[in-house]
Amino acid sequence: MKKFILLAAVAPAFGYAQETPQEPAQEQQATMVVTANRMEQAAASVIAPLTVVTRSEIESSGAQDIVDVLSQQVGISVSRNGGKGHSESVFIRGSGSSQSLYLIDGVRINTATLGGAQLGLLPLEFVERIEILRGARASVYGADAVGGVINIITRPEFGSEYHGLKVAVGTEATAKIAGRASGLIGSSTQYNVVLSADKSDGYDIRPQDTLDEDYGYSTFGGLFSIDHQFNQSWRGRVYAIHNDGESEFIQGVKYLNKHQQSVYGVSANYAANQWSSELGLSYHQDKSDSAEASNFVNPNRYATERKAANWLLGYKLDEQWLLQGGLDYQSDDISGSKSAYKEESRDNKAAHIGARADYLVHILEASVRYDDNEHYGDHTTYNLGWAWQLQSDLRFNALHGTAFRAPTFNDLYYPGSENPNIKAETSTNTEFGFALDLLRSQWQFNVFRNDVENLIAWGCVARCDNDYSGPSDTWPLWTPDNVSDARIQGIEIQGDFSTAWVNHRVIVEYLDPKDRSTNKNLIRRSEEQVKYKADVYWSDLQVVVDFLWSGESYEDAANTKTLGSYSVWDLSANYRFQNGLRLDAKLRNLFDQTYSTAQNYQAPGRTVEVGASYKF
């Protein structure tokens, strides 16, 4: 805690060292985003804490996958059973993966069986930008938006053009190749095609075992989309995304997981005079098959098929007032799973409405949503927000809202462990913050508290000897229940500034994630994190340094098993030639730090990757 207070006190002083103007504030004014209210608006007009990660930032960083990109952002921590391709958990403000909503182009990709979403094998080449909204957003999206929303955008800006190839090789026999073609057909049709393949032999994620095996991964994916501008008012889009991935892991012996993810959709947008509207139809499929790697037969399968229809409508009353609302329908089907669940499908119907007022120095917003789910009942959620531009360089914001996490099919109906009476988690989120421009540096401060009731947890109820050596009917029996309440509160500080030819970003976070029934910390949540990023430019050469320090956390609910603190440095560089050629080099975990974010699983050591891309 002392380290946190010291950093929080010292950090603003860096702003006085700035010698060159900073551009991010101007860029944010012009950036348009879609995640806050599901319809396009200027990023500067969003009240909730928002981070936009651009394609340029992703390419220039040392990130290996989407999970690495997220770990570098404010308010996010990551836990993994190894490295890329292995089981991961993404915590937004201390809320677990199943308590956050994951989207691809606005389409929900949380699985209906396990909850959360597998992001590690989704190709980075698909990503145009990532929008991260922190805090409750259930009044707009419904279930699972407790900690926040992560929206992976693949749609390029209309009129943009890019035709290029990319290759890279690295340690652990890593190899990548990708191609992208994006541009205009005539003056009214935008196309985007991406193909990507990536593989690695991996490393020994559990060196303490006697297997002496490396655990690798491979992935191949494709993306296709067409955007067409019919006239000044009407626009349509058709898109298809598919990715096949394989990853090796350990479960007594080496196991193999084969993962397929597909998203298909069509949408129509209308905007004229005071009206705006969007109608979208989407289909999402997620399949995960696991079996012994040496004998991949009769695998255990978890499968989600989701069909959704969404209609959004906006009406601008005058220069100050905007009304928004919509209807949502979603149908989940898990009948493709290997286990025979008591219930294998469910639907959810919802209606939501919101209002926004922009009066000179004040922005007000309010929204309410009603969800009716076939299996776990109905929920009404709301959100209130206020932003006050006290001065041109100082803005205050306050938000208050409710959210809920839906029980998964595994929570409700997993054969032998089902609990059909389990309730949805509910939460109340309150936060205050301000944004400050100080001597051409930008600072953001946020304080938040999230109270979660009816926390869903799995616990052992029979044969709790941790012996899985015999037949499956002799294994320990685990069941879910609403066991406790939790309170997660914290502080976030982010500063962006420049000194001479170096751009800096400093992030300092303090988190207090408590199970209120025991006053113990929730597992795998570090109380303190410090992140630092530096971009250095010399003509056509860019060098990027990323640093992460994470404090201690706990592996068990009793807080008896400690995961140690760690610090990791990444270094990356790229050089752009005038003919369209670009060379990249990435050095991850520069000092070969040995650490774990999940007990008994070692994080990746030092790795090197070099690559080249060519823009035609």
Secondary structure, 3 states (H helix, E strand, C coil): CHHHHHHHHHHHHHHHHCCCCCCHHHHHHHCEECCCCCCCEEHHHCCCCEEEEEHHHHHHCCCCCHHHHHHCCCCEEEEECCCCCCCEEEEECCECHHHCEEEECCEECCCCCCCCCCCCCCCHHHCCEEEEEECCCHHHHCCCCCCEEEEEECCCCCCCCEEEEEEEEECCCEEEEEEEEEEEECCCEEEEEEEEEEEEEEECCCCCCCCCCCEEEEEEEEEEEEEEECCCCEEEEEEEEEEEEEEEEECCCEEEEEEEEEEEEEEEEEEECCEEEEEEEEEEEEEEEEEECCCCCCCEEEEEEEEEEEEEEEEECCCCEEEEEEEEEEEEECCCCCCCCCCCEEEEEEEEEEEEEEECCEEEEEEEEEEEECCCEEEEEEEEEEEEEEECCEEEEEEEEEEEECCCHHHHHCCCCCCCCCCCEEEEEEEEEEEEEECCEEEEEEEEEEEEEEEEEEEEEECCCCCCCCCHHHCCEEEEEEEEEEEEEEEEEEEEEEECCEEEEEEEEEEEEEECCCCEECCCCCCEEEEEEEEEEECCEEEEEEEEEECCEECCCCCCCEECCEEEEEEEEEEECCCCEEEEEEEECCCCCCCCCECCECCCCCEEEEEEEEEC
